[in-house]
Amino acid sequence: MSQTKNHLADQTSPYLLQHADNPVEWYPWGSAALERAKNENKAILLSIGYSACHWCHVMAHESFEDDATAKIMNELFINIKIDREERPDLDKIYQTSQYLLTQRTGGWPLTMFLTPDDQMPFFGGTYFPNEQRHGLPAFKDLLQNIADFYQNRREEIGAQNESMHNALQNIYEPNYAKVDLTPEIFDSYNQHLEQTFDAKHGGFGNAPKFPHPTNIERLLRFYAQAKLSGMEKSRSLHAAIFSLEKMAAGGIYDHLGGGFSRYSVDNYWMIPHFEKMLYDNGPLLALYAQAYALTHSEQFKNVCAGTTSWLIREMQSPEGGYYSTLDADSEGKEGTYYIWTREQIEQTLSKEEYATFAPHFGIDRNANFEGSYHLHTFSAEKQLCAIQSISPNKFNGLINNAKQKLFTLREQRIRPGRDEKILSSWNALMIRGMAIAGRILDQHAYIESAERALNFLRQTMWKNQRLFATYKDGKAHLDAYLDDYAFLLDAILEMLQARWHTEDLNWACEIADVLLEQFEDKNSGGFYFTASDHEQLIQRPKTFSDESTPSGNGIAALALARLGYLLGETKYLDASEHVLQVAGHVISQSPMGHASMLNAYEEQHFSPQIIILRGQIDALTRWQQACTVGYAPHRLVFAVDTNTENLPSALAEKTFRDSSHEGVTAYVCQGRRCGMPIENFEEFRTVLNKTSIQPPG
């Protein structure tokens, strides 16, 4: 083993620490590596990945743990390792660069070669094998060729870098006029989405199949707005609900432990890529809870219960924040923790349990994963109850008993690795999901969990009126990004609806002010991904499309407008409007991929419904619960105890009509227009029914 110094040992990222013992002389991104590259005139080998990334592990085992490969890397390059979850700013830049260089979509591991003086990329790719195969060169050969190219083709590289620099600047500073969106964009989006809808298996497109919660939420919102406007868009509703049903029944959902894996490798949602990401499960939890409000589906309610149980049991730290990911691999192989042999299941269950469990989850069929079984629903409850002449209660009892036995046995296995860093943006997505699910399903435990996570962010990640992006092992660091601020603002507004804390509203205003002061493009509108005082990089991205997480600009536009309507604060409303104006052209040209932006535009065009309930805490509960019946994505409800003090003036003026009134008063506003206060509960319910889609029955 080489004795070359590796510089990752003091990092907090579990991904970087996985490489701390490599014979490669890895550096984290920073001045030490960048200055050394300049001084020694060596190209930079930049490797970007994350701890739950399967192919990152493969490339590490094949190349980065190999002494011969490491020797070449150390002699010819300055090697920098980046956790894309801690440094999404760098990942966005170099993923874009990889596409410009190769005209191919990127991914992880991302392998880029940069010039040392300006960190401009001149060659890139993703995974490279240790031996030549699948049309890819051997990594050792590639290293030699790239180093030779760098030493002998400087003029070509310089010309290419100049072109790359111009291309990167033009991507986010396009030269076109601002475009005002029109409501026709919603139909255009739906038409695009319906063309890719899989009517047989649910979801959109072909394998690999991702859940795309922003797309499904957009379909539900489109259906609801059309329904309230007197139109019927049943195909949108069917595409959304059917997709949610198929995902919940599929192997992408963990039927024993709860929670969703990253994506399905097939069209049937049967076999997942087994990693579990916090940023997937937060939006999916919110989505299933909202779908439950619309349908009262027990399946959706059970998914929420399973996902929250997994989250609280396995992903919430003792300090309160939520961990980031669970690996796909355990014991050196993907999926090992989750799969079963038929014999294991037969030996664990009673004959009666097995007789129902086996056909339900396909254990009576051929193995579906490398000679073993991964649980996927093949025969539905209604079908099996008819075949076996058992009641639904009997069926559920047998299945639940079987699940509990198998879960207990699975708990004894070697667990997948867990990335225990705590990210502000991903925590905010989960806080939002827990708050929404807790409110709709009337589960205080969900809200309590979200409260712990929110308190952790405020106490640990918020310092000197600024937010940190990541935390681990007692250390919060790295300046936060647009997504951190925007997602947190959105999450706080959801938490305020679950329970009112005036100090959280004040914090929301502070976060919104940082967005405007540090991230807003004052000239063109919209928000940059990095703050104005962030480290200067080769590009300052400003993106509007949804990626694996919702668009930071889309969530900022939505949350700022909601805060602006709540407080009557025009600076927040103006900033939201400017986002939509600058993004109007790209959205109108390509609606797909901009669901979050369209949600923000929907609320700008139709205006959200803001309800403030004011009364004694005990009396408020019935009124507050009435607001959660039915699906109303455009509605925000804030229940404020009469004894609450220090309300912002805009709220205090709106809700102190009669301090001697002992009941509840509802103040219902649509955008900037407010109706007369309502003190009669049945009158209030009538208003609610007119502005929400009620579940069947």
N, C-alpha and C positions, 0 to 999 in steps of 0.2 A: 504494500500500500504506500502510495506517495505521501511524503511528509509536507507537501505544499500547504501553505496556510489557507484556511477557509474562513471567510469573514461573516458567516451567518449565525454564529453561535449565540449572539446577544440579541437576535431578532425576536419579535413576539409572534410573528406569523407561523402557525404550525407547518404551512407549506414550505416556507424557507428553512425551518428547522429540520424538516425531512431531508434537506440537502446539506445540512451542516457538516456531515461526516463524509461527503463525497470527496474524492481525490481532486476534483475540479476546484480551482481557486475562485470560488464564487464570491462576489460582492453583492450587497444590496444596492439598489439605486441610490446614488448620493455623490457628494463631491469627491470622496476618496477614489472611487472607481473612475469617474469622469475625468478628473485631473490626471490620474495615472495614464489613462488612454491617450490623452493629449501629449503628455510628456514623453511617452514611449512610442507615440505615433502608431498605435495598434488599433485595429478595428475592434469594435465592441460586439460581442456575441450576447444578445439579449434573449433570455428565455423566460416566457411568461406562462404561468399555469395556476393551478389551485389544488388544494389538498385532496378533494374528492374526485379529481380528474383521473379516469382510468388510464388513458393514453399518456398522460404525464408520468404516471408511475412506470408504464412500459418503457418509455424513452429513458427514464432515470435508471432503471435496472439495466437496460441494454448498453447505454452510453455513458451516463454521468457517474456510474459506479465502476466503470471499467478503467483501469489504470492506463491502458494504451490510448484510449480516446481522450482521457483527461490530460495526458501528457501533451497531446497535440493542441488541445484547447488552451492549455496554460502557456504554451510556447508562442502561439500565434495570435491570441486574442486576450482582451480583458473581458471577463465573463461576469455578467450581471443577471441575477435571478430575481424575478418579480412575482409577487402574489397578486393576481389580477383583482382579487376581492378587496385588497387593501389599497391598490393603486389603479382604480378604474380609469383615472385620467390618462395614464400611460397606456393602458390596454386599449382604450378607445382610439388613441392616436395611432398606435402601431398596428391595430387590426385594420384600420382604414388604409394605412400605408401598404400593408400586405395585399389588400385588394387592388390598390392602384398599381402595384408592381406586377402582380400575377394574374389579375382579372378573375381571381377565385376567392370564394368566401373563406374567411379564416376559421379560427377555432383554437383549441388548446390541446397540447402545448403549442404556443406560438414561438417560432424561432426566427429572429431578425438579426441582421448584421448592419451595424451603424458606423458611419464615419466618426472619428473621435473628436473632431473640432466642433461639430454642430449637432451631433446625434441624429443626423439624417439617415434613413434606411436606404441601403442600396441593393439588398437582396433579402428575401424572406420566404418562409413557408411555415408549415405546422410540424407534424411529426415526421421525423426522418429515422429509418431503421438502421440497425447496426450493420446489416449486410444489404446489398442491393436486392430489392424485390418490389413487386407491385408497381413497377415503373418509377420507383424512387431510388436515388443514389444512396450508397452507404454513407453514413454520417461522417466517418473518418475521411473518406474521399472528398466529400463535399467541403469539409473544413480546409483541406489542402488547396482545393481549387479556389475557394473564396479568398483565402489569404493571398494566393498568387495573383488573383484578379485585383485585389486591393492594392498590392504593391506595384503592379505593372500597368494598370489601366486608370490612373488617377483622373486624367482629363475626361474620360467617358463618365466616370462616377460623378465628377463635378458637374458636368452638364445635366446628368440625370437628376442629381440632387436639386439643382435649380428648378428643373421642371416639377419635381416632387413638391418642393416648397410652394411653388405657385399653385399647384393643384390642391394642396392641403388648405391653403388660405381661401381659395375660391369655393371650396365645398361649403363652408359655413358663413361665407360673406357673399352670397349670390347677388348678381346684378339684375334684379328684376323688381318691378313695382309691387307694392303691397296689394293684396287681394282680399276683399271682403267675402267671407264664406256665405253661402245661402243654404236654406234647409234641404235643398235637393241633394246636398252632399250625403245626407243620411241614407237616402235610397241608393245612391251610387255605391256607398260602402256595402250596404246589404247585398246588392246585386253581385259585387265582387266576391263577397264571402259565401253566398249561396252557391256560386259556381264551383267552389272547392269543398263544399260540405259533403261528407261521406254519409250518404243516406242509409247505408247498411250497418256501419260500425260506429258512426258518430265521429265527431272531430272534423278536422279540415286538412285536406291534402293526404299525401301518402307517407309511409314510413320513411325515416323516423318521425313519429307522431308526438307532437308536444301539446299539452293542454291548452295553451294560449288563453288564459283567463280573461285578458283584456278584450279579446274578440267575443267571447261568450257574454261577458257583461254588457258589451255594446249591443248585442242582439236583444238581450233582456230589456235594456233601457229603450231601445228603438221600439220594441213591441209595446212597452208601457206607455210611451209618449204618444204613439199612434192610437192606442186603445182609448186613452183619455181624450184624444182629439176626434173620436168617433170613427176611426178606421180600424180594420182588422188585419193584422200582420201575423197570421197564425204560423206561417212557414218560419218566420224568425224565432218564434217561441219554440216551435218543434225542434229546430236545429240546435237551440241552446239546451233545452231540457233533455233531449235525446242524447246529446253529447255528454252531459253531466251524468246521466244514468249509465251510459256505457263505460265511462271512466271509473265510476264508483264500483261497477261490477267487475272491472278488469283487474289484471295483475299489476297495473301501475299503482293501484291503491293497496296498501298493506292491510289485508283482511284480519290479521291477528294483532298487530301492534298499532295500526293507525298511521295516517300520513301518506303522502304521495311521493313516488319517485319522480325523477327528472323528466323522463319521456319513455315512450314505448318504441321498441325496435321493430315492431310489426304493425300492421294495420288494425289489429284487433284489440289493442290495449292489453295484450296478454303478457308479454315478457318485457319488463322495463329495463332501462339502464338504472341500476339499483341505487344510485346515490340519491339521498334526500336533501333537498335544499330548503333553507328557511324561506328564501324569497319566492319559491313556488307555493309553499304551503300557506303563507299568509294571505295572498290574494285568493287562493282556492278556498280557504276557509270562509272568507267573506262572501265569496260567490255562492257556495253551497248554502250558507245561511240565508242569503237573499233569495235564492231559488226556493228554499223551504218556505219563506214568507209568501211566495207566489203560489206554491203548489201544495204545501203541507205534506210533502213526501216523507215518509218514515225513513226511506233510504238516505235522503239528504240529511235528515236530522242525525242519523246514525253515523254518517261520514263526519259530521261536525264533532260529534262526541268522540269518535275514534281519533280524529286528528288532534283535538285539544288534549286528550289523554296522553297521546304520544309526546306532544309538545311539552306539557308540564312535567311529565315523567322523565323524559330523556334530554330535552333541549333547553330547559330553563336552569340557569346557573344558580347557586346558592345566593349570589349577590342580587339576582333579579333579572339580569339581562338574558337574552336568548342566544344560544350558541348558533353557529353558522350552518354546518353541514354534517351529514353522516356519509362516509365513504361507500362506494359500491362494493369494494373488496373487503373480504375478511379471510384470514388464513391464506393469503396470497392469491385468492381467486374471486372473481366477481360473482355475487349472488349467493355465496356459500351459506351465509347466515339465514337466508330466507327460504331455501328449497328443501324438499322432503323426498324420501323414498316412500313407496307404497307400504312397505313393511313397517317403517317408523310410525306411520299414521295408523295402520291397523293395530299395532301393538299398544298404542296410546289410548285409542278410543274404545268404548264399548261397542258391541256388535250393532246395537240399535243406532248409536250415534254414527258409526261408520256407514251404515246402510243409507243414511240421509246425506251425510257430509260428502261421501265419495262422489255420487253423481252431481251434487250441487257444485263442487269445485273440480270436477273432471278427473278425480283420482282413479275412476274406473275406465279411463281412456288411456291411450298411449301417452308416455311421458312427454312433457312439452318443453323441458329445458335440460339439455345435455344428459339425457338418461334419467333425470329426476323430475319432480313436479314443483311447479310454482303455482300458487293458488290463483285461480281465475274462474269466475262464475260461468258455468256452462248451462246448467238447468236452473230456471228461476223457481222461486218459492211456490208460486201458484201451480206451476206444472208438476212439481214434485209432490205437493200436497194432494193433487188429484190422483197421481199414479200410485202413491203409497197410502192413500185414504187416511191422511192425518190432518189435523186442524192447523191453521197458521200458528197458533200458540204452541202446539206440540213441535212443529217444525222449528220455530225460533228457539225453543228451549233446547232441542237437540243440537242445533248449530252453535248456539252460544256456549253450551257446555263443551263441545268439541273444540271450539276456538280457544277457550280458556285453558284447556288441558295442553293443547299444542303450544300456546303462548308460554305457559309455564315451563314446558320442556325447552322451548327455543331460548328462553332467558338464560339457560345454562351454557349456551354456546359462546364461543369467542365472538365478541361484538365487532362490527365494523368500526374503523377509526372515526373519531369525532373531532371536527375542527372547532376548538373551543374559543376562538376569537369572537368578539361581540362587535358587530357592525351597526352603526347608527341607522343607516338606511334600511337594512333588512329587518332590524328590530322594529322600526316604525311600521313597515308593512305588516308584520305580525301583530303588533299592538292594535293596528286598525282592524285586522281580521278578528282578533279576540274580542274587541269592543263591539263590533257589529254582531258577531255570533252570540255574545253574551246578552246583548240587548234584545235581539230577535227571539232567542230561545229561552230568555229569562233564566240565564245561568250565571249566578253571581261569581262562581269560581273562575269563569273565563275572564270576567272583568277584573277580578282581584289579581289574576296572573298578569294581565295587561298593565294594571296599576303598578305592580312591582317592577316590571320592565321599564315603564315610563319614568318612575322614580329613579331607577338606576341611571337612565340617560341624563336626567336632569342633575343628579348629584355627582356623576362621574365624568360624563362626556361634555358637559356644558361649563366652560370656564371663561371668565372675562368676556362675557357676552358673545362667545363664539363656540362652535361645536367641533368636537373631535370626531374622526371617522371610525376609529377602531380602538379596541381595548382587549388586553389579555395580560394575565399575570400581574395585575396591579398597575398596569401602565396604559393610560389613554394617550393616543398620539395621532399624528397626521391630520392636517387641516381637512375639515369636512368639505364635501362636494355638494353640488346642486341637489342631487337626489337625497342626501342626508337631511337637508333643510326642508325641501318640499314634501318629502314623505312624512317627516315628523310633524310638520304643520298640519297636514291632512289627518294624521293619527290623533293629534290633540283635539281636533274638532270632533272626531268620532268619540273620543273618550269623554269630552264634555257632554255629549248626548247620553252617555252611559251613567255619568254622575257629574254633578257640577262642582268645579273648584275654580274660583275666580283667579287664583294664582296661575292656573294653567292657561286661562284666557290671556292673562298678561304675558305669559311666556310665549304664547302663540304670536302675539304682536311683536315681541322682541325678535323672534325667528323671522317673521315676515319682513321686519325692518332690515335685518341682515341680508335677506334675499335682494331687497331693493338697493341697498347700499353697496353690496359687494359683488353681486352676480348679474344684475340687470344691465343689458346693453342700452345705455341711455339714448343712443342715436337711432338704432334700428328697431329696438324692442326685443323681447325675449330674454332668456337667461343663459349665460355661459355655464359650462359644466364646472369650471373652477372660479374661485374668488379673484378679485382684482389684485390682491396681495399674495396670490399663490405663486409658487415656484414657476419661473418662466420656462416653458417648454416650446417645442417646435410648432405647436399649434394650440389654440385655445378653443376647444370644441364648443359648438352650440347646436344641439341636436333636438329634433322634435318627434322622432319615431319611437315607438315602443320596441324594446329589445327583449332580453330575458326578464327584465323588470319594466314597469311602466315608464313612460317618458317623464323625466324630471320637469321639463317645460309644461307638459300636459297636466301633471299633478299640481305644479305651482300655479298654473292658470286657474284650475278648478278651486283649489284651496284658498287662494288669495281672493277670488271673487266671493266665495262663501263668507270669508272673514269680513270682507268689505260690506257685504249686504247685512251681516249681523250687526256690525258696528256703525254702519253708515259712513264708512271711511273711503273716500273717493280715490285716494292714492293706490289702494290695493285693487280697486275695480279698474282703474286706468292701466295699471301694470298688467293685469290679466288680459285686458282688451288688446294691449300692444303685442302680447305673445301671439294671440290669434291672428292679428293683422300680418305680422312678419312671417308667420307660418302658413298663411292662407294659400299661397301659391303652391307650395310643395304638397299640402294636404289635398287641394283640389286636383292636382295632377296625379296623385297616388294616394287615395283614401286608405287603402289597406296599409296596416302598420302604424296607423295614427289614431287608434281607438281612444286613447287617453285624451288626445287633443280634441277629438270629436265630443267626448263627454263634457269637456270644458266649454266647447262652443254651444252644445245643447243647453247648458245652464245659462250661457250668455243670451241665447236667443229666446228661451222660454222662461227664464228666471226661476231660481229655486224657491221652494216654499220654506219660510223660516217661521217656526212656531216656538214661542216662549211661554212656558207655563210658570205661573207664579202662585205660590200658596204654601200652606203648611206641609211639611215633609210627608206626613202620613197620608194626607189627602191627595198629594201629587201622584202617588203610585198608580192609581187607577187610570188617571188621565194619560200618564206617560205610557202605560202598557197599551192603551187603546191606539196610540200612535204607531206601535210596532206591528199591528195587525194589517196584513196585506203588503203589497210591494209598492214602495214609493221611493225610488232612488233619488228623486229630486227634493226630498223633504229632509230638513234638519230640525230636530226637536231638542230644546234645552229646558230642563225642569229646574227652576231656581227656587230654593226655599225662601220663604218670606223673611227669615232672619238673616239671610246672607247680606253682608255689608260690603262696602268698597267696590260696588259694581261700577264699570265704566259709565260715564255720563250718558252715552247713547242708549245703553240698556236701562239705566236707572230711570231716565225720562220716559222710556217706553213702557215700563212695568210697574210704576208706582202710582197708578191711577187712584187707588183707594186703599190706603194702608190699613183701614179698619176692617176690610173684607176678610172673613175667616175661611172662605172656601177657596176655590181655585179659579184663577182667571187665565184664559188663553188669549194670547196676542198672535194673530195669524197674519203674516205678511207674504206677499208674492213679489220677490225682488225688492223694489223701493216703495211698493204700495202696501199699506197695512189697512186691514178692516177694523171694524168695531170690536172691542174686547168681548169675549164670550165667557159667560159664567155658568151656563147650563150644559151639563154633560152630554145630553142627547143631541142638543144643537151642535155641540162640538164634534160628536161622532158623525153626524150628517156631513159636516164639512170634510172630515177625514175620508169618508167613503167616496166623496166626489173627486178626490185627488189621489186615490191609490187604486191598485188592482187587487181585488179581494180574492183570497184562496177559495177553491171549490168547497162547497158545503157550508 
